[in-house]
Amino acid sequence: MHLQVDAAAPNVPGATATIHNLSETGLLIETGASLSIGDTIEVELPRAGTRTAEVVWSGDGLFGCRFTEELTSGAVSAALLQGSFGAHSIGVARQDLTPGAEFGAENSARPQDKLSPRVRLGLKVGLALLAWAVVAGLVALVFGSLR
């Protein structure tokens, strides 16, 4: 994602930032402002207005920030629609924005790799039926050998 937004950081009013990743809980930004872990930054998001976020990690001019108040999924969608995607995006996967998370650490499963609830339910029901079929076969084998 590549979305230019207005930002205000400590001692840097009127800065700009590029959002590269956005979720309900936080964002990954690139800015020329000098930020440190623990600093707060205010960003102007489409349809969500000014939002405050705390810097929880930094590296190579990128800053992982956690919102002080979570966004709605609608606000995230509105920002995504305003942003552009392509070769200029850095393509960083959603990061764990807990304090102490390392830059570049990926979650064990990416959202696109997860199965939908319907598919998971289908797998559970199918495996349960298979297990009962094995049990029924074993019972038939045991009682068949007793005759």
C-alpha positions in Angstrom: 0.0 0.0 0.0 1.1 3.5 -0.7 -1.0 6.4 0.8 0.4 9.9 1.4 -1.1 11.5 4.5 -0.6 14.6 6.6 1.1 13.9 9.9 2.2 15.7 13.0 4.9 14.4 15.3 6.7 15.9 18.3 8.6 19.0 17.1 7.6 18.3 13.5 4.2 19.9 12.8 3.0 19.6 9.2 5.0 16.6 8.3 3.9 14.1 5.7 4.0 10.3 5.9 3.4 7.4 3.6 1.3 4.6 5.0 2.6 1.2 3.7 0.3 -1.0 5.8 -2.8 -0.4 7.8 -5.0 -2.4 10.1 -7.6 -1.7 12.9 -4.8 -1.7 15.5 -1.9 0.1 13.8 0.0 1.1 10.8 3.4 1.0 9.1 4.6 4.4 8.0 7.6 5.9 6.3 8.4 9.5 7.2 11.3 11.9 7.3 10.4 12.9 10.8 12.7 11.9 13.5 10.7 9.5 15.6 11.7 7.3 18.6 9.9 4.4 20.2 7.3 5.8 22.6 6.7 8.9 20.5 3.2 9.7 19.4 2.2 10.8 15.9 -1.1 12.1 14.6 -2.1 11.0 11.1 -5.0 12.3 9.0 -6.9 9.3 7.5 -9.5 9.4 4.9 -13.0 9.1 6.4 -11.5 8.6 9.9 -10.1 12.0 10.6 -7.0 12.6 12.8 -5.8 9.5 14.7 -3.1 9.2 17.3 -0.7 6.3 17.2 2.3 5.4 19.4 5.6 4.3 17.8 6.4 0.7 19.0 9.3 -0.1 16.7 11.4 1.5 14.0 14.0 0.6 11.4 15.3 2.0 8.1 13.0 5.0 8.1 10.0 2.9 8.8 7.9 3.1 11.9 5.4 0.5 13.3 2.7 2.4 15.2 -0.2 1.2 17.4 -3.3 3.3 17.5 -4.4 4.7 20.8 -8.0 3.9 19.7 -8.6 1.1 17.2 -10.1 2.0 13.8 -13.2 0.4 12.5 -13.0 -2.0 9.5 -14.8 0.6 7.5 -12.2 3.3 8.2 -9.5 0.8 7.1 -11.4 0.0 3.9 -11.8 3.7 3.1 -8.0 4.2 3.5 -7.2 1.2 1.4 -9.5 2.5 -1.4 -7.6 5.8 -1.3 -4.2 4.1 -1.4 -2.4 2.7 -4.4 -0.6 -0.6 -4.8 2.2 -1.6 -7.0 5.9 -1.7 -7.5 6.4 1.4 -5.3 4.8 -0.4 -2.3 7.3 -2.0 -0.1 5.0 -5.0 0.5 5.6 -5.5 4.2 3.2 -8.1 5.7 1.0 -7.1 8.6 3.3 -7.0 11.6 2.8 -7.8 15.2 2.5 -4.4 16.8 3.1 -5.4 20.4 5.9 -3.6 22.2 9.2 -5.2 21.5 8.1 -6.8 18.2 11.1 -6.9 15.9 11.0 -5.2 12.5 10.4 -7.7 9.7 9.0 -10.5 12.0 6.2 -12.2 10.2 3.2 -13.8 11.8 3.2 -17.6 11.6 0.3 -17.5 9.2 -0.6 -14.8 6.7 -4.3 -13.9 6.4 -4.5 -15.2 2.9 -3.2 -18.6 4.0 -5.9 -19.1 6.6 -8.9 -21.2 5.8 -12.4 -19.7 5.9 -14.7 -20.7 8.7 -16.9 -22.7 6.3 -13.9 -24.7 5.1 -12.6 -25.3 8.6 -16.1 -26.5 9.7 -16.2 -28.8 6.7 -12.8 -30.3 7.5 -13.8 -30.9 11.1 -17.1 -32.6 10.2 -15.4 -34.7 7.6 -12.6 -35.8 10.0 -15.2 -36.6 12.7 -17.2 -38.7 10.2 -14.0 -40.5 9.2 -13.1 -41.2 12.8 -16.6 -42.6 13.5 -16.3 -44.8 10.4 -13.0 -46.2 11.7 -14.6 -46.9 15.1 -17.6 -48.6 13.5 -15.3 -50.7 11.3 -13.3 -51.8 14.3 -16.5 -52.7 16.3 -17.8 -54.7 13.4 -14.5 -56.5 13.1 -14.4 -57.3 16.8 -18.0 -58.5 17.0 -17.8 -60.3 13.7 -14.9 -62.4 14.9 -16.8 -63.4 18.1 -19.5 -65.3 16.1 
